[in-house]
Amino acid sequence: MSFINPSELELKEETVISIKRVAKVITGGRRFRFNATVAVGDGHGHVGVGFGKANEVMSAINKAKESAKKNIFKSNIINGTIPHRIDMKLGATKIVMRPASPGTGIIAGGPIRALMEQVGVTDILTKVTGSSNALNVVRATEKALREMRDPFTVARERGITVKELFS
């Protein structure tokens, strides 16, 4: 996989997927910190997901944004949707993503919707079962987007044309 330089892309405004207050119990009481999950993308197939933790919310968001910029990858998007159905299981989270016809919109819950808007998908059907923990849903969606294959690659691997692939 090739490294994608975030300075070469025209990134959209980052999307904060989740912010959690977490506590560490010590002898004097509790120490509170914040976790943030952020997605960045250009709306044309590039997306990155980052995770940050800090004592203040803004610091956590900034750390997550920098982490997301370091983890940008290219996803296969065809005509505003994904090329094929994909079922992904990560931990206790199971997600199903299906391509949709133009005009359907993004039928998805919060974490997946945020990622799809950043990557540039306009029509998709999704379902999350099992754990709906936002971080795990995001990780499962990221893994699914990374593993998606476009028809041209599949046809080349099989040694046939794209037309033969769909007949």
VENUR-V382833 format. One record per backbone hydrogen bond with DSSP energy under -1.0 kcal/mol. NH is the residue of the N-H (numbers start at 1). CO is the residue of the C=O. Records with the same first field share a line. If there is no record, write none. Layout:
BEGIN
NH->CO  CO
END
This chain:
BEGIN
8->5
11->9
12->41
15->39
17->37
18->37
20->35
22->33
24->31
26->29
29->26
31->24
33->22
34->54
35->20
36->52
37->18
38->50
39->15
40->48
42->46
43->118
45->119
47->73
48->40
50->38
52->36
54->34
60->56
61->57
62->58
63->59
64->60
65->61
66->62
67->63
68->64
69->65
70->66
73->47
75->45
78->81
81->78
86->97
88->95
90->93
93->90
94->129
95->88
96->127
97->86
98->125
104->101
107->124
108->106
113->109
114->110
115->111
116->112
117->113
118->114
119->115
120->116
121->116
122->80
123->80
124->105
125->98
126->107
127->96
129->94
131->92
137->133
138->134
139->135
140->136
141->137
142->138
143->139
144->140
145->141
146->142
147->143
154->150
155->151
156->152
157->153
158->154
159->155
160->155
165->161
166->162
END
